[in-house]
Amino acid sequence: MRFRVWGVCALVLLLIAPLAGRIQAAGVVGIGTPESCTQEALQNVLNSGGLVTFDCGGAHTIAITSPRMISVTTTIDGAGLITLDGGGVSIILQAQSDVPLLTLQNLRLINAFNNNPNQQINGAAVSTYYRTNVTVINCTFENNITDSTFVNTNRNLDFGGGAIYVHTGTLTVQNSVFTDNQSIDGAGGALHVLHGNVVIEDTTFENNQATGYGGAFYNDGVLNPSGFLVFRRTTFIGNSGNGQGGAVFAYLYAREPNTTTTIEDSRFIDNSLGMDAVNHSFGGALRLGSGRVLVKNTVFSGNTAVRQGGAIWSGEAAAIVLDNVTISDNHATDPNVGYGGAIKVSNSRGFTINNSTIAYNTAGEVSGGLFDSPATLRNTIVVFNTASNNSNGSQNCNRTYASGGGNIQSALLGPKDVRCAAGITFADPLLLPLANNGGLTETHALPANSPAVDRGVNLYCSEKDQRGIFRPFDGNWDGSNLCDSGAYELRDFNLPNAIGAAPYRNAFDVSSPTLSWGRFVDATGYALEIDNNSDFSSVNFRYENLAADANEFLVPDVLPGGVWYWRVQAKNPNGTWGGWSVPDSFLILVP
């Protein structure tokens, strides 16, 4: 009998459900209309955790006037349609301690504001307590502000994180954008991580600001003795801070020497650092602490600090390796204590620089390029860095470093100027302007006649240059495959086929000549053009898909008598074409 009553009730419910409208499924915010997607509806779903999605009838902004609380593992997926807007009055998401994982994906979080007097609460868009892990995928954080003025009277750097704050957890960020976030009277304009591990990939930080350290990013220590900070394919542009780290303050502890900071394929552009209350201004782009540091395939340009390290500053006990790095046009501006326009490192473990280009940096007082600390230079270009002291002393460097060979320095400017490395070559490498020459980061390209071409020592060359082009290559065509000095490897097929041959190289008494050239060692194919104009303005004949191992070509067409011009182009291993060779000429004697 009881079974029959339940069956009747179920039938009634099924009959009336369509009249009541759609019933919200678990984990979904909204029932298909904008009006149903409120902060209260969001909180109701967050209470249960799991996967949270939205059904708001399309793109929608949810106003947040008080923090949405998270206490269990949760994934919030906005599908690229949802914006959470703090309206300049509230934290947006607040996670309790020990949440195993909070994942945000395909969301915009904007206009959050945090000036909470509870000193444990930091971060405006995402605020976490202890031991909570945060993952961010394909999200935008814009104009979020953490103001610590009321709780941070001693300017404690443990406060901050304009967008996100993580304490004793792991922060993972992928394919996201952080723009115009701020930390007032705190550190980390966008991100603040205290005793946590970090992986950031394919992400842009632009115009974030901190009153204290780390204009975009700040950390103090990592999660364990093998903890890590990782930045891959990440751009920091136009961020600003005060004291230390205009873009990034990456601080590991000397008591944990096996912790690591890795920066790869990244860009630090136009970041700046002002003075703090104790007159520090160290590291216009990047401030490093201890541990093992690798900076690879990365560019620093246009960064500025007032006092030391226009691009990079490090103290403590970091063991730093720079590999395929370009540091160009950075500045330490103070006329009295402006040291190290490019790099200022002062520690016992020193640094090693491999195949890097350090050029056109300036210091207000001493050493436009490198300042202080033990170092070894290998296959590195250090040129046209300047310091404004009256004696022309220490222009590129303030001391002579150990050498692995293959280094180039611009000429000394006087008896008080310093040789940067033992046995260094003094020469102008003829660097071309900083530009996108392929790959993910800007480089100074080398022309074919640069003395840096084939100047390096292969023992210290990475497999690829800063752009990802394979090394070494016989760029001067002398039969020896040697890597180039600096971060750029010349691999274009752009040398003359016949040096000094004029007015023509060959005369043929046949109408279909065989043309030959010096092979491009790693070519995967060739193209060839023939024209009766030296500027190739009306190419008469073009031949493509010539074999990779070819070094000659029998012209299949019949050429009329007279002077002809030709050039050849090689295809690189990555499928791109090199430059055209300098045109050669020949004469057809047949009428």
C-alpha positions as CSV (number, residue, x, y, z in Angstrom):
1,M,0.0,0.0,0.0
2,R,2.8,2.4,0.8
3,F,4.3,1.7,-2.5
4,R,1.1,2.6,-4.3
5,V,0.9,6.0,-2.5
6,W,4.5,6.8,-3.5
7,G,3.8,6.0,-7.0
8,V,0.8,8.4,-7.1
9,C,2.9,11.2,-5.6
10,A,5.6,10.6,-8.2
11,L,3.1,10.8,-11.0
12,V,1.7,14.0,-9.7
13,L,5.1,15.6,-9.5
14,L,5.9,14.6,-13.0
15,L,2.7,16.1,-14.2
16,I,3.1,19.5,-12.5
17,A,6.9,19.9,-13.2
18,P,6.4,21.4,-16.6
19,L,4.1,24.0,-15.2
20,A,6.6,25.1,-12.6
21,G,9.4,25.8,-15.2
22,R,12.8,24.1,-15.4
23,I,14.2,22.7,-12.2
24,Q,17.9,23.7,-11.7
25,A,20.3,20.8,-12.0
26,A,22.9,20.3,-9.3
27,G,26.1,22.3,-10.0
28,V,24.5,24.7,-12.5
29,V,24.0,28.4,-11.7
30,G,20.9,29.8,-13.4
31,I,17.9,28.3,-15.3
32,G,18.6,29.9,-18.7
33,T,17.9,33.6,-17.9
34,P,20.1,36.4,-16.8
35,E,17.9,37.1,-13.8
36,S,18.4,33.6,-12.5
37,C,22.2,34.0,-12.4
38,T,22.7,35.9,-9.1
39,Q,25.4,35.9,-6.4
40,E,23.0,34.0,-4.2
41,A,22.4,31.3,-6.8
42,L,26.2,31.0,-7.2
43,Q,26.7,30.6,-3.5
44,N,24.0,27.9,-3.3
45,V,25.9,25.8,-5.9
46,L,29.3,26.6,-4.4
47,N,28.2,25.1,-1.1
48,S,28.3,21.6,-2.6
49,G,31.5,22.1,-4.5
50,G,32.4,19.9,-7.5
51,L,31.9,21.3,-11.1
52,V,30.1,24.6,-11.2
53,T,28.7,25.7,-14.6
54,F,26.3,28.4,-15.7
55,D,23.1,28.6,-17.6
56,C,22.4,32.3,-17.9
57,G,21.1,32.6,-21.5
58,G,24.4,33.7,-22.9
59,A,27.1,36.1,-21.8
60,H,26.4,37.5,-18.4
61,T,28.0,39.5,-15.5
62,I,27.2,38.5,-11.9
63,A,27.5,41.4,-9.4
64,I,29.3,40.3,-6.2
65,T,28.7,42.5,-3.2
66,S,30.0,40.1,-0.5
67,P,32.6,37.2,-0.8
68,R,31.4,33.9,-2.3
69,M,32.7,31.3,0.1
70,I,34.3,28.0,-0.9
71,S,35.1,25.2,1.6
72,V,35.5,22.0,-0.6
73,T,37.1,21.1,-3.9
74,T,35.5,23.2,-6.5
75,T,35.8,23.9,-10.3
76,I,34.1,27.0,-11.6
77,D,33.8,27.0,-15.4
78,G,32.5,30.1,-17.0
79,A,32.7,28.7,-20.6
80,G,34.0,32.1,-21.7
81,L,30.7,33.8,-21.0
82,I,30.7,34.7,-17.3
83,T,32.1,37.7,-15.6
84,L,32.2,38.0,-11.8
85,D,32.3,41.7,-10.9
86,G,33.2,42.8,-7.4
87,G,32.0,46.3,-8.2
88,G,34.9,47.9,-6.3
89,V,33.4,46.9,-3.0
90,S,34.0,43.2,-2.4
91,I,36.3,40.2,-2.5
92,I,34.8,37.9,-5.2
93,L,35.9,34.3,-4.1
94,Q,37.1,33.4,-0.6
95,A,38.4,29.9,0.1
96,Q,38.7,28.5,3.6
97,S,41.8,26.6,4.8
98,D,42.6,23.2,3.5
99,V,40.6,23.3,0.3
100,P,42.3,20.6,-1.7
101,L,41.8,22.4,-5.0
102,L,40.0,25.5,-6.3
103,T,40.0,25.6,-10.1
104,L,38.8,28.6,-12.2
105,Q,38.5,28.3,-15.9
106,N,37.1,30.4,-18.8
107,L,36.1,33.3,-16.4
108,R,36.6,37.0,-16.0
109,L,37.1,38.3,-12.5
110,I,37.0,42.1,-12.4
111,N,36.8,45.1,-10.0
112,A,37.2,43.1,-6.8
113,F,38.2,45.1,-3.7
114,N,39.7,43.9,-0.4
115,N,40.4,46.1,2.5
116,N,39.3,43.6,5.1
117,P,40.7,44.3,8.6
118,N,41.2,40.5,9.2
119,Q,45.0,40.2,8.6
120,Q,44.7,36.6,7.3
121,I,42.6,37.7,4.4
122,N,44.5,38.9,1.3
123,G,43.8,38.9,-2.4
124,A,40.8,40.6,-3.9
125,A,39.5,38.4,-6.8
126,V,40.6,35.1,-5.1
127,S,41.4,35.1,-1.4
128,T,42.6,31.9,0.3
129,Y,43.6,31.0,3.9
130,Y,46.1,28.2,4.5
131,R,47.0,25.1,2.5
132,T,44.6,25.7,-0.4
133,N,45.7,25.0,-3.9
134,V,44.5,27.2,-6.8
135,T,44.5,26.5,-10.5
136,V,43.6,29.1,-13.1
137,I,43.0,28.3,-16.7
138,N,42.1,30.7,-19.5
139,C,40.9,33.5,-17.2
140,T,41.1,37.3,-17.1
141,F,41.7,39.3,-13.9
142,E,41.3,43.0,-14.4
143,N,41.2,46.0,-12.1
144,N,41.2,44.0,-8.8
145,I,42.6,45.8,-5.8
146,T,43.8,44.7,-2.3
147,D,44.3,47.7,0.0
148,S,46.2,46.8,3.1
149,T,46.5,50.3,4.5
150,F,44.4,49.7,7.5
151,V,46.0,46.5,8.7
152,N,49.6,46.9,7.5
153,T,50.9,49.9,9.4
154,N,54.4,48.3,9.4
155,R,54.3,47.7,5.6
156,N,54.6,43.9,6.2
157,L,55.3,42.3,2.8
158,D,53.1,39.3,3.8
159,F,50.1,41.3,2.7
160,G,49.0,41.9,-0.9
161,G,47.9,40.1,-4.0
162,G,45.8,42.4,-6.1
163,A,44.1,39.5,-7.9
164,I,45.1,36.3,-6.1
165,Y,46.6,35.4,-2.7
166,V,47.8,31.8,-1.9
167,H,49.3,30.8,1.4
168,T,51.2,27.4,1.8
169,G,49.7,25.8,-1.3
170,T,50.4,25.4,-5.0
171,L,49.3,28.0,-7.6
172,T,49.0,27.0,-11.2
173,V,48.2,29.5,-13.9
174,Q,47.8,28.8,-17.6
175,N,46.8,30.8,-20.6
176,S,45.5,33.8,-18.6
177,V,45.7,37.6,-18.5
178,F,46.3,39.9,-15.5
179,T,45.7,43.6,-16.2
180,D,45.6,46.7,-14.0
181,N,45.5,44.8,-10.7
182,Q,46.9,46.6,-7.6
183,S,48.4,45.9,-4.2
184,I,48.2,49.0,-2.1
185,D,50.6,49.0,1.0
186,G,51.4,45.4,0.1
187,A,53.3,43.2,-2.3
188,G,52.4,41.5,-5.6
189,G,50.3,43.7,-7.8
190,A,48.6,40.7,-9.3
191,L,49.7,37.6,-7.4
192,H,51.0,37.0,-3.9
193,V,52.2,33.6,-2.9
194,L,53.5,32.9,0.6
195,H,55.4,29.6,1.1
196,G,53.9,28.1,-2.0
197,N,55.0,26.4,-5.3
198,V,54.1,28.2,-8.5
199,V,53.8,27.2,-12.2
200,I,52.7,30.0,-14.6
201,E,52.6,29.3,-18.4
202,D,51.3,31.1,-21.5
203,T,50.2,34.1,-19.4
204,T,50.4,37.9,-19.7
205,F,50.8,40.4,-16.8
206,E,50.3,44.0,-18.0
207,N,50.2,47.3,-16.1
208,N,49.9,45.7,-12.6
209,Q,51.1,47.8,-9.7
210,A,52.3,47.2,-6.1
211,T,53.2,49.9,-3.5
212,G,55.7,47.4,-2.3
213,Y,57.7,44.6,-3.9
214,G,56.8,42.7,-7.1
215,G,54.7,44.8,-9.4
216,A,53.0,41.8,-10.9
217,F,54.2,38.8,-8.8
218,Y,55.6,38.3,-5.3
219,N,56.5,35.2,-3.4
220,D,58.3,34.5,-0.1
221,G,59.6,31.0,0.0
222,V,58.2,27.8,-1.5
223,L,56.3,24.8,-0.2
224,N,59.2,22.5,0.7
225,P,63.0,22.0,0.4
226,S,62.5,20.9,-3.2
227,G,59.9,23.6,-4.0
228,F,59.8,25.6,-7.3
229,L,58.8,28.7,-9.2
230,V,58.2,28.2,-12.9
231,F,57.5,30.8,-15.5
232,R,57.1,29.6,-19.1
233,R,56.0,31.6,-22.2
234,T,55.0,34.4,-19.9
235,T,55.0,38.1,-20.7
236,F,55.5,40.9,-18.1
237,I,54.9,44.3,-19.6
238,G,54.5,47.7,-18.0
239,N,54.2,46.5,-14.4
240,S,55.6,48.6,-11.6
241,G,56.6,48.3,-8.0
242,N,58.7,49.9,-5.3
243,G,61.8,48.6,-3.5
244,Q,62.5,45.3,-5.2
245,G,61.2,43.6,-8.4
246,G,59.4,45.8,-10.8
247,A,57.6,42.8,-12.4
248,V,58.7,39.8,-10.3
249,F,60.0,39.3,-6.8
250,A,61.0,35.6,-6.8
251,Y,62.5,34.8,-3.4
252,L,63.8,31.5,-2.3
253,Y,65.7,30.8,1.0
254,A,69.4,30.2,1.4
255,R,68.7,27.4,3.8
256,E,67.0,25.5,1.0
257,P,69.7,25.5,-1.8
258,N,67.9,22.9,-3.9
259,T,64.8,24.9,-4.5
260,T,64.5,26.2,-8.1
261,T,63.4,29.2,-10.1
262,T,62.9,28.5,-13.8
263,I,62.1,31.2,-16.4
264,E,61.9,30.1,-20.0
265,D,60.7,31.7,-23.3
266,S,59.5,34.7,-21.5
267,R,59.4,38.5,-22.0
268,F,60.1,41.3,-19.5
269,I,59.3,44.6,-21.3
270,D,59.1,48.2,-19.9
271,N,58.6,47.3,-16.2
272,S,59.8,49.9,-13.7
273,L,60.8,50.1,-10.0
274,G,60.6,53.1,-7.8
275,M,62.2,53.7,-4.4
276,D,60.7,52.3,-1.1
277,A,60.9,53.8,2.4
278,V,64.4,52.5,2.9
279,N,65.7,53.7,-0.4
280,H,65.8,50.4,-2.1
281,S,65.2,50.1,-5.9
282,F,66.7,46.8,-6.9
283,G,65.7,44.9,-10.1
284,G,63.6,46.8,-12.6
285,A,62.2,43.6,-14.0
286,L,63.3,40.7,-11.8
287,R,64.5,40.3,-8.2
288,L,66.0,36.9,-7.4
289,G,66.7,35.4,-4.0
290,S,68.5,32.1,-3.3
291,G,68.2,28.5,-4.7
292,R,69.1,27.4,-8.3
293,V,68.0,29.8,-11.0
294,L,67.7,29.1,-14.8
295,V,66.7,32.0,-17.1
296,K,66.6,30.7,-20.7
297,N,65.4,32.0,-24.1
298,T,64.1,35.2,-22.5
299,V,64.3,38.9,-23.3
300,F,64.6,41.9,-20.9
301,S,64.1,45.2,-22.6
302,G,63.1,48.7,-21.5
303,N,63.1,47.9,-17.8
304,T,64.2,50.5,-15.2
305,A,65.3,50.6,-11.6
306,V,66.5,53.7,-9.8
307,R,69.5,52.2,-8.0
308,Q,70.7,48.7,-9.0
309,G,69.9,46.1,-11.7
310,G,67.9,47.8,-14.4
311,A,66.8,44.3,-15.5
312,I,67.9,41.8,-12.9
313,W,69.0,42.0,-9.3
314,S,70.0,39.2,-6.9
315,G,71.6,38.9,-3.5
316,E,71.7,36.1,-0.9
317,A,72.9,32.8,-2.4
318,A,71.3,32.2,-5.8
319,A,73.3,30.1,-8.3
320,I,72.2,31.7,-11.6
321,V,72.5,30.5,-15.1
322,L,71.5,32.7,-18.1
323,D,71.3,30.8,-21.3
324,N,70.2,32.4,-24.6
325,V,69.1,35.6,-23.0
326,T,68.9,39.1,-24.6
327,I,69.2,42.0,-22.2
328,S,68.8,45.2,-24.1
329,D,68.1,48.9,-23.3
330,N,67.6,48.5,-19.5
331,H,68.6,51.2,-17.1
332,A,69.7,51.9,-13.5
333,T,69.2,55.6,-13.4
334,D,70.5,57.2,-10.2
335,P,73.5,59.4,-11.1
336,N,75.2,58.6,-7.8
337,V,74.4,54.9,-7.1
338,G,73.0,53.7,-10.4
339,Y,74.9,50.3,-10.7
340,G,74.4,47.5,-13.2
341,G,72.1,48.8,-16.0
342,A,71.5,45.2,-17.0
343,I,72.4,43.0,-14.0
344,K,73.5,43.5,-10.4
345,V,74.3,40.3,-8.6
346,S,76.0,40.2,-5.2
347,N,76.2,36.8,-3.7
348,S,78.7,34.0,-3.1
349,R,77.4,31.5,-5.7
350,G,77.6,33.9,-8.6
351,F,76.2,33.4,-12.1
352,T,77.1,31.9,-15.5
353,I,76.1,33.5,-18.8
354,N,75.9,31.3,-21.9
355,N,75.3,32.5,-25.4
356,S,73.6,35.8,-24.4
357,T,73.5,39.3,-25.7
358,I,73.8,42.2,-23.3
359,A,73.7,45.5,-25.2
360,Y,72.7,49.2,-25.0
361,N,72.0,49.2,-21.2
362,T,72.9,52.2,-19.1
363,A,73.8,53.0,-15.5
364,G,73.8,56.4,-13.8
365,E,77.1,55.7,-12.2
366,V,78.9,52.4,-12.8
367,S,78.6,49.5,-15.2
368,G,75.9,49.7,-17.8
369,G,76.1,46.0,-18.3
370,L,77.2,43.7,-15.4
371,F,78.0,44.6,-11.9
372,D,79.6,42.6,-9.0
373,S,79.7,38.9,-8.0
374,P,81.8,36.0,-9.4
375,A,80.7,35.1,-12.9
376,T,81.7,33.1,-16.0
377,L,81.0,34.3,-19.5
378,R,80.7,31.9,-22.4
379,N,79.9,32.8,-26.0
380,T,78.4,36.1,-24.8
381,I,78.2,39.6,-26.4
382,V,78.6,42.5,-24.0
383,V,78.6,45.7,-26.1
384,F,77.7,49.4,-26.0
385,N,76.6,49.4,-22.4
386,T,77.4,52.7,-20.8
387,A,77.9,54.3,-17.4
388,S,77.7,58.1,-16.8
389,N,80.7,58.5,-14.5
390,N,83.2,61.2,-15.3
391,S,86.2,58.8,-15.8
392,N,84.6,56.5,-18.4
393,G,85.4,53.7,-16.0
394,S,83.5,50.4,-15.9
395,Q,81.3,50.9,-18.9
396,N,80.2,47.4,-19.8
397,C,81.4,45.7,-16.6
398,N,83.0,46.6,-13.3
399,R,85.3,43.6,-13.1
400,T,86.9,41.0,-15.3
401,Y,85.0,37.7,-15.1
402,A,86.1,34.1,-15.8
403,S,85.8,33.1,-19.5
404,G,84.8,30.0,-21.4
405,G,85.7,31.6,-24.6
406,G,83.7,33.0,-27.5
407,N,83.0,36.4,-25.9
408,I,82.8,39.8,-27.6
409,Q,83.0,43.2,-26.0
410,S,82.8,46.7,-27.5
411,A,86.1,48.7,-27.3
412,L,87.3,50.1,-24.0
413,L,86.6,53.7,-23.6
414,G,89.7,54.6,-21.6
415,P,92.3,53.4,-19.1
416,K,89.7,53.0,-16.3
417,D,87.4,50.9,-18.4
418,V,87.3,47.2,-17.7
419,R,87.7,44.1,-19.8
420,C,84.6,41.9,-19.1
421,A,86.3,38.5,-19.4
422,A,89.7,37.1,-19.8
423,G,90.7,36.8,-23.5
424,I,87.6,38.6,-24.7
425,T,87.5,39.8,-28.3
426,F,87.0,43.5,-28.9
427,A,84.7,44.0,-31.9
428,D,81.5,45.6,-33.0
429,P,79.1,42.6,-33.7
430,L,76.9,44.8,-35.9
431,L,73.8,43.9,-34.0
432,L,70.5,44.7,-35.9
433,P,67.7,46.4,-33.9
434,L,65.8,44.4,-31.4
435,A,62.9,42.7,-33.2
436,N,60.8,39.6,-33.5
437,N,63.1,37.5,-35.6
438,G,61.1,34.3,-35.1
439,G,60.4,32.3,-32.0
440,L,58.6,33.6,-28.9
441,T,61.0,36.4,-27.8
442,E,62.7,39.4,-29.4
443,T,66.4,39.2,-30.4
444,H,69.2,41.2,-31.9
445,A,69.8,39.5,-35.3
446,L,73.4,39.2,-36.6
447,P,74.1,40.2,-40.2
448,A,76.2,37.9,-42.3
449,N,79.4,40.0,-41.9
450,S,79.1,40.2,-38.1
451,P,82.3,39.1,-36.3
452,A,80.1,37.3,-33.8
453,V,79.2,34.7,-36.5
454,D,81.0,31.4,-35.9
455,R,82.9,33.0,-32.9
456,G,81.5,30.7,-30.2
457,V,82.8,27.6,-28.5
458,N,80.6,24.6,-29.3
459,L,81.2,23.0,-25.9
460,Y,79.0,25.7,-24.3
461,C,76.3,26.1,-26.9
462,S,72.7,25.0,-26.2
463,E,71.1,22.8,-28.9
464,K,69.0,25.8,-30.0
465,D,69.3,29.6,-29.9
466,Q,66.9,31.9,-28.2
467,R,64.4,31.6,-31.0
468,G,64.5,27.8,-31.1
469,I,66.8,27.6,-34.2
470,F,69.3,24.7,-34.1
471,R,72.9,25.4,-33.3
472,P,75.6,25.3,-34.5
473,F,75.6,26.4,-38.2
474,D,78.5,27.3,-40.4
475,G,77.4,30.9,-40.9
476,N,80.5,32.2,-42.5
477,W,80.8,29.3,-45.0
478,D,84.4,28.3,-44.0
479,G,83.6,24.6,-43.6
480,S,83.4,24.6,-39.8
481,N,80.1,24.4,-38.0
482,L,80.6,26.7,-35.0
483,C,77.9,28.4,-33.0
484,D,77.7,32.2,-33.0
485,S,78.3,34.4,-30.0
486,G,75.2,35.8,-28.4
487,A,71.6,34.7,-28.3
488,Y,71.0,34.6,-32.1
489,E,72.3,32.0,-34.5
490,L,72.6,33.1,-38.1
491,R,71.2,30.4,-40.3
492,D,69.8,32.4,-43.3
493,F,71.0,31.5,-46.7
494,N,72.1,35.0,-47.6
495,L,75.8,35.0,-48.6
496,P,77.0,35.7,-52.1
497,N,77.5,32.7,-54.3
498,A,80.5,34.3,-56.1
499,I,82.4,36.9,-54.1
500,G,84.1,39.4,-56.4
501,A,82.7,37.9,-59.6
502,A,81.8,40.6,-62.1
503,P,80.2,41.3,-64.4
504,Y,79.1,37.7,-64.6
505,R,80.3,34.5,-63.2
506,N,79.9,32.0,-66.1
507,A,79.3,32.1,-69.8
508,F,77.4,29.2,-71.3
509,D,77.2,28.1,-74.9
510,V,74.0,26.3,-74.2
511,S,70.5,27.7,-73.7
512,S,69.8,25.5,-70.6
513,P,72.7,25.9,-68.3
514,T,73.6,24.1,-65.0
515,L,73.7,26.5,-62.0
516,S,75.6,25.5,-58.8
517,W,75.8,26.9,-55.3
518,G,77.3,26.0,-51.9
519,R,75.1,23.7,-50.0
520,F,73.2,24.9,-47.0
521,V,74.0,22.1,-44.5
522,D,70.7,21.6,-42.9
523,A,68.4,22.6,-45.8
524,T,65.3,20.6,-46.4
525,G,64.8,22.0,-49.9
526,Y,65.6,24.9,-52.3
527,A,63.9,27.4,-54.6
528,L,65.6,29.2,-57.4
529,E,64.7,32.2,-59.5
530,I,66.0,33.5,-62.8
531,D,65.3,37.0,-64.2
532,N,66.7,39.4,-66.8
533,N,66.5,42.2,-64.2
534,S,69.0,42.4,-61.4
535,D,66.3,43.5,-59.0
536,F,64.1,40.5,-59.8
537,S,61.2,42.7,-60.5
538,S,59.7,40.5,-63.2
539,V,60.9,36.9,-62.3
540,N,61.0,35.0,-65.6
541,F,61.6,31.6,-64.2
542,R,60.9,30.2,-60.7
543,Y,61.7,26.6,-59.6
544,E,60.5,25.2,-56.3
545,N,60.9,22.0,-54.3
546,L,64.5,21.3,-55.4
547,A,66.0,18.4,-53.4
548,A,67.5,19.0,-50.0
549,D,70.9,17.6,-51.0
550,A,71.1,19.5,-54.2
551,N,73.9,21.9,-55.0
552,E,73.3,22.4,-58.7
553,F,70.3,22.6,-61.0
554,L,69.9,22.0,-64.7
555,V,67.6,24.7,-66.0
556,P,64.8,22.9,-67.9
557,D,63.7,26.0,-69.9
558,V,65.4,27.5,-73.0
559,L,66.9,30.8,-72.2
560,P,67.5,33.4,-74.9
561,G,71.0,34.8,-75.3
562,G,72.1,37.6,-73.0
563,V,72.8,38.4,-69.4
564,W,70.7,36.7,-66.7
565,Y,70.5,37.0,-63.0
566,W,69.7,34.2,-60.5
567,R,69.4,33.6,-56.8
568,V,68.7,30.6,-54.6
569,Q,66.7,30.2,-51.3
570,A,67.0,27.4,-48.8
571,K,64.2,25.9,-46.6
572,N,65.1,25.6,-42.9
573,P,64.4,22.4,-40.9
574,N,61.4,24.1,-39.3
575,G,59.8,24.6,-42.7
576,T,60.4,28.4,-43.0
577,W,62.4,29.8,-45.9
578,G,65.8,31.6,-45.4
579,G,66.7,34.8,-47.1
580,W,67.6,34.9,-50.8
581,S,71.2,34.6,-51.7
582,V,72.9,37.7,-53.1
583,P,72.1,37.5,-56.9
584,D,74.7,36.0,-59.2
585,S,74.8,36.5,-63.0
586,F,75.7,34.5,-66.1
587,L,75.8,35.0,-69.8
588,I,74.1,32.9,-72.5
589,L,76.2,33.0,-75.7
590,V,73.7,31.3,-77.9
591,P,71.8,33.8,-80.0
